[in-house]
Amino acid sequence: MGVPLLALVAVDRAIVGYRPHWEWVVREVAPNQVDTYRVEAILRTTPRDAGNVAILGDSTALAALDAPTLDEAFADRGRHFVPITVGGTQTVSFGFLTNAILATGARAAVLVVSPYGTRAEVDHGRVEFYDVRAVPSLFTLGEVLAAPRFHLAGIAAQSHVLIRQQWALRQAAQVWLGRTSWARLELDSLRGRLRAFRRGEFGPILEWFRARVPETYPNPNTRAIRYLARRLRAHGGRLVLMESPPHPVLDLVMASRRLAPFRAHMTEIARREGLVYVTGDDLPALEPEDFEDQTHLNARGRARVTAVVAARLRDVL
């Protein structure tokens, strides 16, 4: 048993230390496709620089903020915006990523938040990262004891890339050998999401709409915001909160009784932690023509939102 285990550890360390592998992942893997793998590659290859500004959130964050435009707007200040986004994830994932983000030298971050991404019920299947150092700040003892398998699996995955990225590594090997392509894998992923929709698995936004139980705050997702803010502040940095821009149709049907408590809690976090909070009301009045679908902005909408956020950030960064 000892020799195979040592061999696995050696392979694991070789993958971790082989920078060309991670650079290839950054070049080849598109956003919203094997995101945990892509994000780990970004974090491992981003040059350490105090001018780095992380853009954090799910796929709506990537659709809302144009990093090259922000780079240009803040070139005089030596800022470089690094999108670290994971489609469908909950905010607690970015609490777990806090220490890895700080390792890039980043002293600022823009975290795009939403009511469905900060809901009290943690969907452990959508929490894509783990860092045992963050656990005491994100979870109560009762919450840890209620989900022991999640935490034990997280500790194991944190220790070895072969565990946390095993599926992605298998897919990457197939692409590397020319047996498939990332485009074909993305098509398979889309088919999988369609099958899930037919089974009644509607994704985080519709699940939040359908939930009958009012949200409770604080919870692991909102504690992650405070943890990220405090860790950045301890390193002389700052966190900016930004609401994910809602489609006008969703904005019309979004229950105020549920949106209001979310905004009130975000406002309280911003007050306590000294954060800038860009609410949906601060963003431009968006139209259906600004969206690619019911949740993601298109190029026009992204340009409008980015311009407003850039203006707000001038006084922060």
PyMOL commands that set and color helices and strands:
alter all, ss='L'
color gray80, all
select helices_A, chain A and resi 2-17+19-28+35-45+59-64+67-73+75-77+92-96+98-103+124-126+132-138+141-146+148-159+161-164+166-176+182-198+203-210+220-234+248-253+256-273+280-282+288-290+299-313
alter helices_A, ss='H'
color red, helices_A
select strands_A, chain A and resi 52-57+80-85+108-113+238-243+276-278
alter strands_A, ss='S'
color yellow, strands_A
deselect
rebuild
show_as cartoon
